[in-house]
Amino acid sequence: MATAKKTNPRRGSSFDSFLKEQGIYGNVVAQAEKEILAWKLQSAMKEKKLTVSALARRMHTSRAAINRILDPSNPSITLGTLEKAALALGKRWRFELVDA
C-alpha cells in the first residue's frame, strides 16, 4: 500500500516568494549574480597566481579598474570588460538564458 506524502503544516512560503512579496527579488538576484562573477574572477586569479597588479598589466589597465571589476557593488561593469578580464586569465565566459 502506497503512503501519501504528508505536507508540513508549519512550513511557510519560500524565500523567493518572500523576496518577491517585498519587491526586492530582482535586486537580490542581480546582487548575488554580481558576487558570483567577482568570486569566479578572484578564484581564477588565485588559480593563476595573479595579483591585481599583474591582471591589470595583462589587461592594459589600472589596479583601480581591476578593483572595480572585482567589486560586486559596482553596477557599471560591462560584458566587454568581463570578457577582457576572462581572456587575460586564459578563460572565457559562458552565459546561459534560463526560465524565470
SEKOL-671650 format. One record per residue: residue in three letters; x, y, z of N, C-alpha, C in turn; residue number from 1. Coordinates in Angstrom, 2 decimals. Layout:
+------+---------+---------+---------+---------+---------+---------+---------+---------+---------+------+
| resn |     nxx |     nyy |     nzz |    caxx |    cayy |    cazz |     cxx |     cyy |     czz | resi |
+------+---------+---------+---------+---------+---------+---------+---------+---------+---------+------+
|  ala |       X |       Y |       Z |       X |       Y |       Z |       X |       Y |       Z |  NUM |
...
+------+---------+---------+---------+---------+---------+---------+---------+---------+---------+------+
REM end
This chain:
+------+---------+---------+---------+---------+---------+---------+---------+---------+---------+------+
| resn |     nxx |     nyy |     nzz |    caxx |    cayy |    cazz |     cxx |     cyy |     czz | resi |
+------+---------+---------+---------+---------+---------+---------+---------+---------+---------+------+
|  met |    0.84 |   -1.17 |    0.00 |    0.00 |    0.00 |    0.00 |    0.89 |    1.25 |    0.00 |    1 |
|  ala |    0.68 |    2.13 |   -0.96 |    1.49 |    3.35 |   -1.08 |    1.03 |    4.37 |   -0.06 |    2 |
|  thr |    1.99 |    5.05 |    0.53 |    1.66 |    6.08 |    1.50 |    1.74 |    7.45 |    0.84 |    3 |
|  ala |    0.76 |    8.25 |    1.11 |    0.75 |    9.62 |    0.56 |    1.75 |   10.47 |    1.35 |    4 |
|  lys |    2.45 |   11.31 |    0.65 |    3.42 |   12.18 |    1.30 |    2.67 |   13.30 |    2.02 |    5 |
|  lys |    2.96 |   13.45 |    3.30 |    2.30 |   14.49 |    4.08 |    3.06 |   15.80 |    3.94 |    6 |
|  thr |    2.32 |   16.89 |    3.93 |    2.97 |   18.20 |    3.89 |    3.12 |   18.72 |    5.30 |    7 |
|  asn |    4.13 |   19.46 |    5.53 |    4.40 |   20.02 |    6.84 |    3.55 |   21.27 |    7.02 |    8 |
|  pro |    2.63 |   21.28 |    7.99 |    1.76 |   22.45 |    8.18 |    2.51 |   23.67 |    8.72 |    9 |
|  arg |    3.71 |   23.49 |    9.27 |    4.48 |   24.60 |    9.80 |    5.40 |   25.25 |    8.77 |   10 |
|  arg |    5.40 |   24.70 |    7.59 |    6.28 |   25.23 |    6.55 |    5.67 |   26.49 |    5.95 |   11 |
|  gly |    6.46 |   27.53 |    5.88 |    5.99 |   28.80 |    5.33 |    6.27 |   28.89 |    3.84 |   12 |
|  ser |    6.20 |   30.09 |    3.32 |    6.46 |   30.31 |    1.91 |    7.96 |   30.19 |    1.64 |   13 |
|  ser |    8.32 |   30.10 |    0.39 |    9.73 |   30.01 |    0.03 |   10.41 |   31.37 |    0.19 |   14 |
|  phe |   11.72 |   31.33 |    0.25 |   12.49 |   32.57 |    0.36 |   12.27 |   33.43 |   -0.88 |   15 |
|  asp |   12.23 |   32.78 |   -2.06 |   11.96 |   33.52 |   -3.30 |   10.62 |   34.25 |   -3.20 |   16 |
|  ser |    9.60 |   33.56 |   -2.69 |    8.27 |   34.18 |   -2.54 |    8.34 |   35.38 |   -1.61 |   17 |
|  phe |    9.07 |   35.23 |   -0.52 |    9.23 |   36.32 |    0.44 |    9.87 |   37.53 |   -0.23 |   18 |
|  leu |   10.96 |   37.29 |   -0.98 |   11.65 |   38.40 |   -1.65 |   10.74 |   39.07 |   -2.67 |   19 |
|  lys |    9.96 |   38.28 |   -3.38 |    9.01 |   38.84 |   -4.36 |    7.94 |   39.67 |   -3.66 |   20 |
|  glu |    7.44 |   39.17 |   -2.53 |    6.43 |   39.92 |   -1.76 |    7.00 |   41.26 |   -1.29 |   21 |
|  gln |    8.28 |   41.28 |   -0.97 |    8.92 |   42.51 |   -0.51 |    9.29 |   43.43 |   -1.67 |   22 |
|  gly |    9.20 |   42.93 |   -2.90 |    9.53 |   43.72 |   -4.08 |   11.02 |   43.87 |   -4.32 |   23 |
|  ile |   11.82 |   42.96 |   -3.78 |   13.28 |   43.08 |   -3.90 |   13.92 |   41.87 |   -4.57 |   24 |
|  tyr |   13.12 |   40.98 |   -5.08 |   13.65 |   39.74 |   -5.66 |   14.68 |   40.03 |   -6.76 |   25 |
|  gly |   14.34 |   40.87 |   -7.72 |   15.25 |   41.17 |   -8.84 |   16.57 |   41.75 |   -8.37 |   26 |
|  asn |   16.50 |   42.67 |   -7.41 |   17.73 |   43.29 |   -6.90 |   18.61 |   42.28 |   -6.17 |   27 |
|  val |   17.98 |   41.41 |   -5.39 |   18.75 |   40.42 |   -4.63 |   19.42 |   39.43 |   -5.58 |   28 |
|  val |   18.68 |   38.99 |   -6.59 |   19.24 |   38.04 |   -7.56 |   20.39 |   38.69 |   -8.33 |   29 |
|  ala |   20.20 |   39.93 |   -8.77 |   21.26 |   40.63 |   -9.51 |   22.51 |   40.79 |   -8.66 |   30 |
|  gln |   22.34 |   41.14 |   -7.38 |   23.49 |   41.30 |   -6.49 |   24.20 |   39.97 |   -6.29 |   31 |
|  ala |   23.44 |   38.90 |   -6.11 |   24.04 |   37.57 |   -5.93 |   24.84 |   37.17 |   -7.17 |   32 |
|  glu |   24.29 |   37.45 |   -8.35 |   25.00 |   37.10 |   -9.59 |   26.29 |   37.90 |   -9.73 |   33 |
|  lys |   26.26 |   39.19 |   -9.36 |   27.48 |   40.00 |   -9.41 |   28.53 |   39.45 |   -8.46 |   34 |
|  glu |   28.09 |   39.03 |   -7.28 |   29.03 |   38.47 |   -6.32 |   29.64 |   37.17 |   -6.82 |   35 |
|  ile |   28.85 |   36.37 |   -7.51 |   29.35 |   35.12 |   -8.09 |   30.39 |   35.41 |   -9.17 |   36 |
|  leu |   30.10 |   36.39 |  -10.03 |   31.07 |   36.75 |  -11.08 |   32.39 |   37.22 |  -10.47 |   37 |
|  ala |   32.30 |   38.08 |   -9.45 |   33.52 |   38.58 |   -8.79 |   34.28 |   37.42 |   -8.14 |   38 |
|  trp |   33.56 |   36.52 |   -7.50 |   34.19 |   35.36 |   -6.86 |   34.89 |   34.47 |   -7.89 |   39 |
|  lys |   34.23 |   34.27 |   -9.04 |   34.85 |   33.44 |  -10.09 |   36.12 |   34.08 |  -10.63 |   40 |
|  leu |   36.11 |   35.39 |  -10.80 |   37.31 |   36.08 |  -11.26 |   38.43 |   35.96 |  -10.21 |   41 |
|  gln |   38.08 |   36.16 |   -8.95 |   39.09 |   36.04 |   -7.89 |   39.64 |   34.62 |   -7.81 |   42 |
|  ser |   38.78 |   33.63 |   -8.00 |   39.23 |   32.24 |   -7.98 |   40.19 |   31.96 |   -9.13 |   43 |
|  ala |   39.87 |   32.50 |  -10.31 |   40.74 |   32.31 |  -11.47 |   42.08 |   33.00 |  -11.25 |   44 |
|  met |   42.05 |   34.18 |  -10.63 |   43.30 |   34.88 |  -10.32 |   44.14 |   34.06 |   -9.36 |   45 |
|  lys |   43.51 |   33.49 |   -8.35 |   44.24 |   32.66 |   -7.38 |   44.81 |   31.42 |   -8.07 |   46 |
|  glu |   44.02 |   30.80 |   -8.94 |   44.46 |   29.61 |   -9.68 |   45.69 |   29.92 |  -10.52 |   47 |
|  lys |   45.71 |   31.10 |  -11.15 |   46.83 |   31.51 |  -12.00 |   47.93 |   32.22 |  -11.21 |   48 |
|  lys |   47.71 |   32.37 |   -9.90 |   48.65 |   33.06 |   -9.02 |   48.93 |   34.48 |   -9.50 |   49 |
|  leu |   47.85 |   35.19 |   -9.84 |   47.95 |   36.56 |  -10.33 |   47.46 |   37.54 |   -9.28 |   50 |
|  thr |   48.21 |   38.60 |   -9.09 |   47.78 |   39.69 |   -8.22 |   46.91 |   40.64 |   -9.03 |   51 |
|  val |   46.30 |   41.57 |   -8.32 |   45.52 |   42.61 |   -9.00 |   46.42 |   43.39 |   -9.96 |   52 |
|  ser |   47.63 |   43.71 |   -9.53 |   48.56 |   44.45 |  -10.38 |   48.92 |   43.66 |  -11.64 |   53 |
|  ala |   49.16 |   42.36 |  -11.48 |   49.53 |   41.53 |  -12.63 |   48.37 |   41.43 |  -13.62 |   54 |
|  leu |   47.15 |   41.28 |  -13.11 |   45.99 |   41.22 |  -14.00 |   45.81 |   42.57 |  -14.70 |   55 |
|  ala |   46.03 |   43.65 |  -13.99 |   45.93 |   44.99 |  -14.59 |   46.92 |   45.13 |  -15.74 |   56 |
|  arg |   48.15 |   44.65 |  -15.54 |   49.14 |   44.73 |  -16.62 |   48.69 |   43.91 |  -17.83 |   57 |
|  arg |   48.16 |   42.71 |  -17.58 |   47.70 |   41.86 |  -18.70 |   46.55 |   42.52 |  -19.46 |   58 |
|  met |   45.72 |   43.25 |  -18.74 |   44.56 |   43.89 |  -19.38 |   44.87 |   45.30 |  -19.87 |   59 |
|  his |   46.10 |   45.76 |  -19.63 |   46.50 |   47.12 |  -20.01 |   45.57 |   48.16 |  -19.38 |   60 |
|  thr |   45.40 |   48.02 |  -18.08 |   44.55 |   48.94 |  -17.34 |   45.16 |   49.17 |  -15.96 |   61 |
|  ser |   44.44 |   49.84 |  -15.10 |   44.95 |   50.18 |  -13.77 |   44.46 |   49.18 |  -12.71 |   62 |
|  arg |   45.13 |   49.20 |  -11.58 |   44.68 |   48.38 |  -10.44 |   43.30 |   48.83 |   -9.99 |   63 |
|  ala |   43.05 |   50.12 |  -10.05 |   41.74 |   50.65 |   -9.64 |   40.64 |   50.08 |  -10.53 |   64 |
|  ala |   40.92 |   49.94 |  -11.82 |   39.93 |   49.37 |  -12.74 |   39.66 |   47.90 |  -12.40 |   65 |
|  ile |   40.70 |   47.17 |  -12.03 |   40.53 |   45.77 |  -11.65 |   39.72 |   45.68 |  -10.36 |   66 |
|  asn |   40.01 |   46.55 |   -9.41 |   39.24 |   46.57 |   -8.17 |   37.77 |   46.86 |   -8.42 |   67 |
|  arg |   37.48 |   47.71 |   -9.41 |   36.07 |   47.97 |   -9.76 |   35.43 |   46.72 |  -10.35 |   68 |
|  ile |   36.18 |   45.98 |  -11.17 |   35.66 |   44.74 |  -11.76 |   35.36 |   43.72 |  -10.65 |   69 |
|  leu |   36.23 |   43.66 |   -9.65 |   36.08 |   42.69 |   -8.56 |   35.09 |   43.13 |   -7.48 |   70 |
|  asp |   34.58 |   44.34 |   -7.60 |   33.64 |   44.88 |   -6.61 |   32.21 |   44.56 |   -7.04 |   71 |
|  pro |   31.53 |   43.63 |   -6.34 |   30.19 |   43.25 |   -6.76 |   29.15 |   44.36 |   -6.61 |   72 |
|  ser |   29.49 |   45.43 |   -5.88 |   28.54 |   46.52 |   -5.74 |   28.66 |   47.54 |   -6.87 |   73 |
|  asn |   29.64 |   47.36 |   -7.76 |   29.82 |   48.28 |   -8.88 |   28.87 |   47.90 |  -10.00 |   74 |
|  pro |   27.91 |   48.77 |  -10.33 |   26.90 |   48.44 |  -11.35 |   27.35 |   48.70 |  -12.78 |   75 |
|  ser |   28.54 |   49.25 |  -12.98 |   28.91 |   49.70 |  -14.33 |   29.83 |   48.75 |  -15.09 |   76 |
|  ile |   29.95 |   47.51 |  -14.67 |   30.80 |   46.56 |  -15.37 |   30.05 |   46.03 |  -16.60 |   77 |
|  thr |   30.71 |   46.09 |  -17.74 |   30.07 |   45.66 |  -18.99 |   30.49 |   44.23 |  -19.34 |   78 |
|  leu |   29.74 |   43.62 |  -20.24 |   30.10 |   42.29 |  -20.71 |   31.47 |   42.32 |  -21.40 |   79 |
|  gly |   31.76 |   43.41 |  -22.09 |   33.06 |   43.55 |  -22.75 |   34.20 |   43.54 |  -21.75 |   80 |
|  thr |   34.02 |   44.22 |  -20.64 |   35.04 |   44.25 |  -19.59 |   35.22 |   42.87 |  -18.99 |   81 |
|  leu |   34.12 |   42.18 |  -18.73 |   34.20 |   40.82 |  -18.19 |   34.92 |   39.89 |  -19.17 |   82 |
|  glu |   34.63 |   40.05 |  -20.45 |   35.29 |   39.22 |  -21.47 |   36.79 |   39.48 |  -21.50 |   83 |
|  lys |   37.16 |   40.75 |  -21.43 |   38.58 |   41.12 |  -21.43 |   39.29 |   40.53 |  -20.22 |   84 |
|  ala |   38.65 |   40.58 |  -19.05 |   39.23 |   40.01 |  -17.84 |   39.38 |   38.50 |  -17.98 |   85 |
|  ala |   38.36 |   37.85 |  -18.50 |   38.41 |   36.40 |  -18.68 |   39.55 |   36.01 |  -19.61 |   86 |
|  leu |   39.69 |   36.70 |  -20.72 |   40.76 |   36.39 |  -21.68 |   42.14 |   36.59 |  -21.06 |   87 |
|  ala |   42.27 |   37.63 |  -20.22 |   43.55 |   37.88 |  -19.56 |   43.89 |   36.76 |  -18.58 |   88 |
|  leu |   42.85 |   36.03 |  -18.15 |   43.05 |   34.90 |  -17.23 |   43.08 |   33.56 |  -17.96 |   89 |
|  gly |   43.05 |   33.61 |  -19.30 |   43.06 |   32.37 |  -20.08 |   41.73 |   31.64 |  -20.01 |   90 |
|  lys |   40.66 |   32.39 |  -19.79 |   39.32 |   31.82 |  -19.65 |   38.38 |   32.49 |  -20.64 |   91 |
|  arg |   37.15 |   32.02 |  -20.64 |   36.09 |   32.71 |  -21.37 |   34.82 |   32.58 |  -20.56 |   92 |
|  trp |   33.90 |   33.48 |  -20.78 |   32.62 |   33.44 |  -20.08 |   31.63 |   32.61 |  -20.87 |   93 |
|  arg |   30.76 |   31.94 |  -20.15 |   29.64 |   31.24 |  -20.78 |   28.40 |   31.66 |  -20.01 |   94 |
|  phe |   27.53 |   32.37 |  -20.69 |   26.30 |   32.84 |  -20.07 |   25.16 |   31.97 |  -20.57 |   95 |
|  glu |   24.16 |   31.83 |  -19.74 |   23.04 |   30.95 |  -20.08 |   21.74 |   31.69 |  -19.83 |   96 |
|  leu |   20.82 |   31.59 |  -20.76 |   19.50 |   32.17 |  -20.60 |   18.59 |   31.09 |  -20.03 |   97 |
|  val |   18.00 |   31.36 |  -18.88 |   17.15 |   30.36 |  -18.21 |   15.77 |   30.94 |  -17.95 |   98 |
|  asp |   14.82 |   30.05 |  -17.73 |   13.46 |   30.48 |  -17.41 |   13.45 |   31.20 |  -16.08 |   99 |
|  ala |   12.61 |   32.21 |  -15.99 |   12.49 |   33.00 |  -14.74 |   11.62 |   32.27 |  -13.74 |  100 |
+------+---------+---------+---------+---------+---------+---------+---------+---------+---------+------+
REM end
